[in-house]
Amino acid sequence: MRPHPLCRVSLADGVSITNLLVGFGAICVLTEPTVGGLDSHAIGARAILLGAIADGLDGLLARYGNHSQIGAVLDSVVDVVTFGVAPGLFVVTLANRSVDATGGHLLVAGLASAYVVGAVVRTAIYTTEDAQAFRRGVPNTLGAVILAGSYLAGLDDPLALAVLAGLFAYLMVIETPYPGLQRVDAVGVGSVQTLAIVLPPPVGRLLAGLLVVVALAYLLGGPSLYRNRGIMK
């Protein structure tokens, strides 16, 4: 029997599938306290950041014509895993290892669940709406990057990360339109992400902090900054 014709994937789809494997890998390592003697959450955070790099790359490839019929849907499904489920599990498993009170566990689980729901709904809206330069709601990729980057920068309090996740659950479904990063901006951010992934502390921690600062700046001022620069797509 032959594979379905739509299984013929493009290079951009291959990058999306790589992103999926990275997200699934993050989920796998987060089920253990350590992996090979290393902090599983540090590995998971790096995997999420690597997934964000892959997400930007597949978008760039698709924008320049390297896409298939299933590319947009495939990208959205992958986003749910890497930038929805993985960050939610990240917060919950971190709390499981350091929060004793039952109420604290329930609070973290509720906020993490809200984050996953927000990420899925935001992806559904993104997939349903017509392609526009500015899409409504904070990208779930941004939420995942800030959560993962914050941990690598030294914020390891599960309650603080859970509150941050709950905030993004709301921000991902607001009407405020957010632009996709322009190529030059994406390359700069991707370079910082890459270095934050591969370099050990203390340099890696400092770069992760810088990444979070840049991501927060985009969160707070991205839409107006891009419009002020005359960028509409």
TALIN-V574115 format. One record per helix or strand. SS is the DSSP state (A for helix, B for strand). FROM is the first residue (numbers start at 1). TO is the last residue. If there is no record, write none. Layout:
[[SS | FROM | TO] [SS | FROM | TO]]
This chain:
[[A | 5 | 7] [A | 11 | 29] [B | 34 | 35] [B | 38 | 39] [A | 40 | 63] [A | 71 | 98] [A | 102 | 128] [B | 134 | 136] [A | 140 | 152] [A | 158 | 171] [B | 177 | 179] [A | 183 | 198] [A | 203 | 228]]
